[in-house]
Structure formats: C-alpha cells, structure tokens
C-alpha cells in the first residue's frame, strides 16, 4: 500500500504543478487588463501605469509566476486586486457553501441512481424499467439552469415553500435557513446528476446479470439476492466508482451555474466575479483549489477501485500507478 500511495502522491504533485503553469499562462492570454478594474473610465495612461505597478502586473511574466508559486508554497493564495483582501480566507468562506451543496447533491443523486439503475436493468422488459431508462435519457438532455428555474417557479414563487435564492447573511450560524436555501439547488443538481448515473448503474448491472459467475452461483443454489450481494455488487461497483468520481468532480466545477441561478455565495459566484473584474489572484485561487479538489477526488476514486477489485488490488504493492 505504501509504495502505491507514494507514487500516486508524487503523480498528484506533478499534475498540480503542471496545472499551475497552464493556469497561469492561459490566464495571462485572456484579453483585458486587470488595471482597468482599479481605475475609472477615461483614466490617463499614468494612472493605468500606476495601477499596474501597484498590483505587479507590469513585472515580467516569469517574475510574476515565481512570486505566485512562492506564495502557494506558503499556503498563500494571494491578495485580491480589487478588494485588497486575502484570497485564501475568502475561498474558505465560499467553500462553506459550495462543499455542502456539492456533497449533499452527490449523496442524493447516488441514493436515486443506484436503486433506479438496478431496477432499470433487472426489470428492463417491463414498462417501468423502460420508463426509468427513458427518464434518464431525458434528464441528461435537460439543462441544469432550466431545471433550476422550473423548480424555483413551482416550489418558491408559486407554492412559497422554499426561498427562491440567496443565503443567510450569518451563514451556518442560522442552520435552519441555510439548509432551506440549499434544498432547491441540491435537488436541481441531484436530478441532473442522477439521470447520468442511472445509465452507468444500469449498464454495470446488465454486465453482471449476464456474467458466467452469477449464473454459476445461481446453479450452485444461491438465491438471486445472495448471488448479487456476494458476487455481483463488487463487480458492478468497480466501473460505477470511477464514474462517481468524475461526476463529483464535474459537479464541484459546474457549481458556478447553479450558484448563479440561486444567487448562492459559493466558489462559482466568486469565480464569475473575479473573471468579470480581471482579478487574477481570485481567479487563480479559485481554480487552483478546484484543481486540487478534482485531483484528490480522482485519487480517492482510484484507491477505492483498487481496494474493491481483486484484479487491481495486487497492484497496490507493485505495478503501474
């Protein structure tokens, strides 16, 4: 286990370093000057030059990059060009909204998709099995922002059961209001995510249902439920775990859409504001933290796959990472 973990950790560090370089370079290639966000319309060239000097954007790119990497090495995500506030604490504050939103939606999607995908596969020749498969296909085609607006119109504006958007000013110091404000966003993400997951669970279950080892277990006297529990569940879960990791990472990265629909003060809205203001430290900080989260999710998914799959478990002590 230890050699494998060391290799994977080294791979994570290399991936994070490469992502930092790509992020820095691509961000500097975007049109626009961050100094414009610090000056008024019609500012003189001298004022713009002074603004560039104050934020360090007049320095050579290698020097800017070295400074950013040095800050990252100490855990400092930099200081916002616009607000002059440290980016790290602000990212931490926004994560208190984005992380519960993402995890709750992910858990709800799994609770919906796993039983629905199994039923869609096992009862594929029945009308409700076909209905579940068709509903999942339809759900994949539904834009998440459109579904969000529909849910707001039905449950917030018409019924008045839940808030249409926003988050309590005191955050999680008002737990009841905070949870209420996340109900519709969580349901929105979970419905779209579960539609995609149902297809993968159905496909994995069909593979198991048609496998020789399941037929052999049944021929030896095991009931269907016992054979699925002892032999089918582990094999069906291996490809699904990989998809779950991808879905969790994409949900975290795609939170900007849902947070915009529901006016939530999460990482997504922070990134959107930073892009609009050409606030490089904010954009870099949000994307760096998001990239790190995606790499950690991928690492965790890979580790779980190797633990539950005997064919991969032997590679923990040797073999390719």
BELFENLIN-V508413 format. One record per pair of residues at least 12 apart in sequence whose C-alpha atoms are under 7 Angstrom apart, sorted by the first residue. I is the first residue (numbers start at 0). J is the second residue. Records with the same first field share a line. If there is no record, write none. Layout:
# BELFENLIN-V508413
I->J / J
This chain:
# BELFENLIN-V508413
0->315 / 316
2->316
3->315 / 316 / 320
6->320
7->320
11->294
15->291
32->277
33->276 / 277 / 278
34->47 / 50 / 51
36->81 / 276
37->50 / 81
54->80
75->87
76->280 / 284
77->280
78->280
79->278 / 280 / 281
80->278
81->278
86->281 / 284
90->266 / 285
93->264 / 265 / 266
94->265 / 266
96->264 / 265
97->265 / 266
100->181 / 185
101->250 / 251
103->185
104->185 / 186 / 188 / 189
105->189 / 247
107->189
108->189 / 190 / 192 / 193
109->193
111->193
112->193 / 196 / 197
113->197 / 200
115->131 / 197
116->197 / 198 / 200 / 201
117->200 / 201 / 204
119->131 / 132 / 201
120->201 / 204 / 205
135->194 / 195 / 197 / 198
136->194
138->191 / 194
139->191 / 194 / 195
143->187 / 188 / 191
144->256 / 257 / 260
146->187
147->187 / 260
150->183
151->163
161->179
162->180
163->261
164->180 / 261 / 262 / 263
165->180 / 261 / 262 / 263
166->180 / 263
184->257 / 261
199->239
200->239
203->235
204->235
207->231 / 235
213->226 / 230 / 231
233->307
237->304 / 308
240->300 / 304
241->300
244->296 / 297 / 300
248->293 / 296
252->289
254->267
255->267 / 268
266->285
270->282 / 285
